[in-house]
């Protein structure tokens, strides 16, 4: 059996990408720069092997990236809520400096226990791990060559087990806007070919 390819992208740059904010499930659109970069990715992927599916989250920045890529490859996009970025509750979309000023204890507590600390109204990384690993495992059992357009924390969860990075250290996995991670699958064995690569060197 030939290995199949999974390309795991982070969505491209958004309207809120500049500035030190915590962006979880705030539903922001791509910036003009992000749209242009997604178009370049789509053109580049025309030189790749055939892909049969594109999956993305239900958040606009992921869907827009996936739909732009799909417009070049002419394959259907399917959005899945379980691929959404971590829910940051009452902190979502806010500047880090504001959070540190208004909730210094909460910000400090989260820094000390990033895995288990849950922002009021949101998720912690254990919650995220459970939902992301389930949806990813479902996808790799049921589809051929695929593209997944995820988010920074979502992608880090997917990659962490494959590269032996513990949940408490997943922030060390680089995931820039528009980056690509190539995963090859042989049977149920997954192997990473590269992480955080950018156009045109996909």
C-alpha positions in Angstrom: 0.0 0.0 0.0 1.4 3.4 -1.0 1.6 6.0 1.8 -0.9 8.7 1.7 -0.3 12.4 2.3 -1.9 14.7 4.9 -1.1 18.3 4.6 -1.9 20.2 7.8 -2.0 23.9 7.4 -2.5 26.7 9.8 -4.9 29.3 8.5 -3.4 32.4 6.9 -3.0 35.9 8.4 -6.2 37.5 9.8 -7.5 41.0 10.5 -6.4 40.6 14.1 -3.0 39.0 13.5 -1.1 42.1 14.4 -0.8 42.9 18.1 -0.4 40.6 21.0 -3.9 39.2 21.4 -5.3 35.9 22.5 -7.4 34.7 19.6 -9.3 31.5 20.2 -12.8 31.2 18.8 -13.2 34.9 18.0 -14.5 34.6 14.5 -12.3 36.9 12.4 -11.7 36.9 8.7 -8.5 36.8 6.7 -6.6 40.0 6.0 -5.9 41.0 2.4 -2.4 39.6 3.0 -3.9 36.4 4.2 -6.1 36.0 1.2 -3.2 36.6 -1.2 -1.0 34.0 0.6 -3.8 31.4 0.5 -4.1 32.0 -3.2 -0.3 31.3 -3.6 -0.7 28.1 -1.6 -3.5 27.0 -3.9 -1.4 27.6 -7.0 1.5 25.8 -5.5 -0.6 22.7 -4.6 -1.5 22.3 -8.3 2.0 20.8 -8.6 1.4 18.3 -5.9 -0.2 14.9 -5.9 -4.0 14.7 -6.1 -6.0 15.5 -2.9 -9.5 14.2 -2.3 -10.7 16.2 0.6 -10.2 19.5 2.4 -11.3 19.7 6.0 -11.3 22.9 8.1 -12.8 24.3 11.3 -16.1 26.2 11.3 -14.3 29.5 12.0 -14.1 32.0 9.2 -10.3 32.3 9.0 -10.0 28.5 8.6 -12.9 28.2 6.2 -11.7 31.1 4.0 -8.2 29.6 3.8 -9.6 26.2 2.8 -12.1 27.6 0.3 -9.4 29.7 -1.5 -7.2 26.6 -1.7 -10.1 24.5 -2.9 -10.9 27.0 -5.7 -7.6 26.0 -7.3 -7.9 22.2 -6.6 -11.6 21.9 -7.3 -12.4 19.7 -4.3 -15.1 20.0 -1.7 -14.5 21.7 1.7 -16.0 20.2 4.8 -16.0 22.2 8.1 -15.9 20.5 11.4 -16.5 22.2 14.8 -14.1 19.9 16.5 -11.2 21.4 14.5 -12.0 24.9 16.0 -9.3 26.7 17.9 -9.2 26.5 21.7 -12.1 28.4 23.4 -10.5 31.1 25.5 -13.7 32.2 27.2 -13.8 35.7 28.6 -10.2 36.3 27.4 -10.9 35.6 23.8 -9.9 38.3 21.4 -8.4 40.5 24.1 -4.9 42.0 24.3 -2.6 40.2 26.6 -1.6 43.4 28.4 -5.3 44.0 29.2 -5.7 40.5 30.6 -2.5 40.8 32.7 -3.7 44.1 34.1 -7.3 43.1 34.9 -6.7 39.5 35.9 -3.1 39.1 37.0 -3.7 36.1 39.2 -5.6 34.2 36.5 -2.9 35.0 33.9 -0.2 33.9 36.3 -2.1 30.7 37.2 -2.5 29.8 33.5 1.2 30.3 32.9 2.0 28.0 35.8 -0.4 25.3 34.6 -1.1 25.8 30.9 -2.5 22.3 30.6 -5.2 22.4 33.2 -6.0 26.0 33.7 -9.4 26.8 32.2 -10.3 30.4 31.5 -13.8 31.2 32.7 -16.2 30.2 30.0 -13.5 28.4 28.0 -11.5 25.2 27.6 -8.2 24.0 28.9 -5.6 22.1 26.8 -6.9 18.8 28.1 -10.3 19.6 26.7 -8.7 20.6 23.4 -6.6 17.5 23.3 -9.6 15.2 23.7 -11.7 16.7 21.0 -8.9 17.3 18.5 -7.4 13.8 18.8 -10.8 12.2 18.3 -11.6 14.1 15.2 -8.1 13.6 13.7 -8.2 9.9 14.4 -11.6 9.7 12.8 -10.3 11.5 9.7 -7.2 9.4 9.1 -9.3 6.2 9.3 -11.8 7.2 6.7 -10.2 9.3 3.9 -7.5 9.4 1.2 -5.0 12.2 0.6 -6.3 15.2 2.4 -5.7 18.7 3.4 -6.6 20.0 6.9 -6.7 23.7 7.6 -6.4 24.1 11.3 -5.2 26.5 14.0 -2.1 27.0 16.0 -3.1 25.1 19.1 -5.1 22.5 17.1 -2.1 21.7 14.9 0.2 21.5 17.9 -2.1 18.9 19.4 -2.1 16.9 16.2 1.7 17.0 15.8 2.7 16.6 19.5 2.3 12.8 19.8 4.1 12.2 16.5 7.2 14.1 17.5 7.2 13.1 21.2 6.4 16.5 22.6 4.4 16.5 25.9 1.2 18.5 26.2 2.9 20.9 28.7 5.5 21.7 26.0 3.3 22.0 22.9 3.9 25.8 22.8 7.4 25.0 21.6 6.1 23.6 18.3 6.3 26.4 15.7 3.1 27.1 13.7 3.2 30.4 11.7 0.3 31.8 9.7 -0.1 29.8 6.5 2.5 27.2 7.4 2.3 23.6 6.2 3.1 20.4 8.0 3.4 17.3 5.8 2.4 13.9 7.4 2.6 10.6 5.6 0.5 7.7 6.6 1.3 4.0 5.9 -1.5 1.9 7.4 -2.0 3.4 10.8 1.6 4.6 11.1 2.1 8.3 10.8 5.4 10.0 10.0 6.1 13.7 9.8 8.1 14.8 6.8 8.3 18.5 7.8 6.9 21.1 10.1 6.1 24.8 9.7 7.2 25.0 6.1 6.1 28.0 4.0 5.3 28.7 0.3 7.0 28.3 -2.1 8.9 25.4 -0.4 6.0 23.2 0.5 
